[in-house]
Structures are given as structure tokens and as C-alpha cells.
Amino acid sequence: MPIIDLQRRLAPAGRIRIGEQVATANGKRRPAKLSAFRLTSSNQRAIAAVARLYGGDPHPWADAPTDGQWEVYTASSEIPVVIPPERMSYSQWYEQWSGGGCLRRCDGQTDQISDGPCACDPDKRECKMATRLSLMLAELPGIGLWTLATSGYYAGTELGGSFEIVQMLSNSLGREVLPGMLRLEERVIKRKGKTNKFAVPILDLSVDMASIAAGNAAALAHPSGSGSLTALPVPSTPPGGLRPVPVDETPPRSLPEQIAAVDNPPARRRRSNSPPALPATGIRPRTAEQVATGEQPDKNEDQPESSDVVTSMASTDTQARATGPAASSPVGSSKSTTTRKTTKRTRKTTAAPATDESSAPAWCRDLHIRASNLGLEDGQFRGVVSWVTNGRTGSTKELKAREASQVNEAMSDIESSELVVVERDGRWTVEASDRSTSEAS
């Protein structure tokens, strides 16, 4: 079983670059734009394969920051790519770097390094926008990610808009991975009598939006123009003697089909060593009106009489005891023990956030929404998080699964007035309420 709070990512294959460093007349170096992509990597074979696909002369990178790096100046300004899920392929921060590493990394409000507020003046930032795009090269073997990093304004805003479309298509088509095209486009702007030329990376999708809006998933084409993803050719003689990966010919399900599958999940096959299922009681669940009036639930005519249920449960228990201790333990004793241990904390744990790693962004959002519903301001809510983590962090993004559940429990106690949020020495924290203290005494 994997660690639930460990973020997954793919190994880096190399970098996609849109510029280079050139020498100046005074012996220094300055950045210069390119009209085609330049790729660098420590994998010589990958750089050679890129040169065969997109042109260029692969050679050692003389001025590389580390040894053993290779580079190729391609002749192409367009590269077919495969776009992984956004959590693996796209990030954007305000960052400030020095020779010792990254000093600041914030989202406009919170610095992720110091866990404090962003130190920059919003009207005159010292930090630069850093946009990172990680993609797979569609025509290159392997699953490693090739990363393009840029600090340009137009690239940052336009790539963000592209990923909103990618997310929409991913949800509507039910696909985590989508094909696309990475292009390098030259722009020209004139400001204050000066003409500036610069290169902007563009992420495009080979899709027919009208067909997708009509529910036709086949409109999602491979970026090289070879048809849909399910029609990608499999090499007949793969390198290294490996067997080709079989292509999934199953057509993708439409959005209505996915919704219908939620209401009608496929039946799960029962394990051979699973305990016998408990028989139905024959009693319908009570309605809200019956609960309010204390009325007993109706008898379900389709179910057996209660005496038959008791007899069936007794025979099941007898059969389990006859097969030995290992078979008799799951139904009887463990159920009563579990009920006794968890009854007191039922209220606090029923609404606990999910602990699956992929839902970490969801619990951050849910906790912030709940804090807003309770009337907690941002500083007060960060004080609750800091109180739960003993001052380790005030950000929900750094919470572990157990800590997120404890924050959720703390807000339940705040809602029931067992705990209160107070300000002590200029900082928000959590204390037991007067009512809770008097009840305890």
C-alpha cells in the first residue's frame, strides 16, 4: 500500500528550452530567444532520438550547470506532446532565487517556504512569475517528463487558460492523459517607441470543439494527425526485444454513461474467504416524520418475518462456530467491540476529510469552506491549523491526513461551542470555552 500523503510524480527526462545564453562584447553573457525548441538532458540516447525526429545536431552541453549534459538545437517550432494530469504537469508561483536556492515561493498570498504572508508589494513585486510545464514527447519512447520553465507574462497567462480547457476536456471525456501540440510563437509589441520581439510557448489541443460539445469523443485526435488516440500504431519491432504494449480499443465512455455508472456500479466478486453476509432485518428505514413522532418503521412485505431473520442469524453463527475459531470471530465479537470503542467519537469522525493522497486539494478546499461557514477569518483559521499542528504550520496545504482530520474535529468543537478562537499576544489560537470548562468541573 502506498503512503497516503506522499505526492506522486514522474521522473524528469530533460528540459525544453526556448532561449540560450550568448556572449556579449564586454565578455559577459545575456539571454537570447530562439525560433525553434532546444532540448537538454543527461540521457544521450534521448537527445539523439529528438534530433532524429525534429532535426539538429546532438552534442555535449559545454556550459551545462552539471556534468554529463547533452543538448540539441532542433529545427522544429512544433512538437507533439502528451499532457499528464494537471497535478503532475503544471505549476505557477511567484519566486525569488539567489545563489543559495529559492528564497520565496508564494501564490500571491502565502509564502510556501516561510509559511507566512507574501512579502512582495502587489504593485511592485520583487519576485518573478515562474510557470513550469511538464509534458511527455508523444513520438519519443518513455514516460519521463520534459519540463519547460518560463517567467514570461504572456506564457503564464495563456498556459493557465489552456489548462482550464485541458481540465474541462479531461472531465468530460473521462481521460486523465490528453494529446496536444507544443508550439513556439514569436510575438512583437511596440511600447514607448520601442519594438520588442520575444518567443511565447503555446499549448494547443488537436480537437474539434464542436464535436466534443456534441459528445463525440472521437474528435480528440492524436497531435501528429494520425487519428484518435486509440488508433496510435504499435511498433512491430520494439527496441530491446520488448513486447509491444497492447492498444486499448475500447471506446471512451461519454459523460452520461459515466454518470449512469455511478448509480449502477458493477457487482463486485465475493472473495472465497469472506464471512457470510448478514441477512436483512425485514424492517424499512424510518422516515423523517416517523423519527419526529416516534412512530415505528413499516414492515417490508418483501422481506422474511423477524423470527425467520433471528433463526437465520443463529444458524449462521452456529455454522461459523462449527468451522473453528478463525471462522467464528468476524461477525459476532468484533462487531460489538467496534461499536463500543467508536460510539463516543461518532460525531467527530463522520465528516472527516478523505485520506487518499489524490484528494488532498479537496480537503484543503472543504476545510476552508467550513471555516468560512463558521465565520472564521483567514488569520483565525490559520490559528486553528497552527494549534492542531502544535505550531508546525498554519497552511492546510502542508497538513498530513491525520492532522486534516484533527482540524475538522476542532471546527466541530468550535461549532458546538466547546472550543473558542481567541487572540493571545497578537496571534490567534484555540482554547476551551467557559461552558466546556464549567461542565468539566
Stockholm file with secondary structure:
# STOCKHOLM 1.0

chainA/1-441         MPIIDLQRRLAPAGRIRIGEQVATANGKRRPAKLSAFRLTSSNQRAIAAVARLYGGDPHPWADAPTDGQWEVYTASSEIPVVIPPERMSYSQWYEQWSGGGCLRRCDGQTDQISDGPCACDPDKRECKMATRLSLMLAELPGIGLWTLATSGYYAGTELGGSFEIVQMLSNSLGREVLPGMLRLEERVIKRKGKTNKFAVPILDLSVDMASIAAGNAAALAHPSGSGSLTALPVPSTPPGGLRPVPVDETPPRSLPEQIAAVDNPPARRRRSNSPPALPATGIRPRTAEQVATGEQPDKNEDQPESSDVVTSMASTDTQARATGPAASSPVGSSKSTTTRKTTKRTRKTTAAPATDESSAPAWCRDLHIRASNLGLEDGQFRGVVSWVTNGRTGSTKELKAREASQVNEAMSDIESSELVVVERDGRWTVEASDRSTSEAS
#=GR chainA/1-441 SS CCCTTCCCCCCEEEEEEEEEEEECTTSCEEEEEEEEEEEEESCHHHHHHHHHHHCCCCEECTTCSSSSCEEEECSCSEEEEEECCHHHHEEEEEEEEETTEEEEEESSSBBTTTSSBCCSBTTBCSSEEEEEEEEEETTSSSCCEEEEEECCHHHHHHHHHHHHHHHHHHHHHTCSCEEEEEEEEEEEEEETTEEEEEEEEEEECCBCHHHHHTTCGGGBBCTTSSCBGGGCCCCSSCGGGCCCCCCCCCCCCCHHHHHHHHHSCCCCCCCTTSCCCCCCCSBCCCCHHHHHHTCCCCBCTTSCCHHHHHHHHHHHHHHHHHTCHHHHTTTTHHHHHHHHHHGGGHHHHTTCCCCCGGGHHHHHHHHHHHHHHTTCCHHHHHHHHHHHTTTSCSCGGGCCHHHHHHHHHHHHHHHTTSEEEEEETTEEEEEECHHHHHHHC
#=GC SS_cons         CCCTTCCCCCCEEEEEEEEEEEECTTSCEEEEEEEEEEEEESCHHHHHHHHHHHCCCCEECTTCSSSSCEEEECSCSEEEEEECCHHHHEEEEEEEEETTEEEEEESSSBBTTTSSBCCSBTTBCSSEEEEEEEEEETTSSSCCEEEEEECCHHHHHHHHHHHHHHHHHHHHHTCSCEEEEEEEEEEEEEETTEEEEEEEEEEECCBCHHHHHTTCGGGBBCTTSSCBGGGCCCCSSCGGGCCCCCCCCCCCCCHHHHHHHHHSCCCCCCCTTSCCCCCCCSBCCCCHHHHHHTCCCCBCTTSCCHHHHHHHHHHHHHHHHHTCHHHHTTTTHHHHHHHHHHGGGHHHHTTCCCCCGGGHHHHHHHHHHHHHHTTCCHHHHHHHHHHHTTTSCSCGGGCCHHHHHHHHHHHHHHHTTSEEEEEETTEEEEEECHHHHHHHC
//
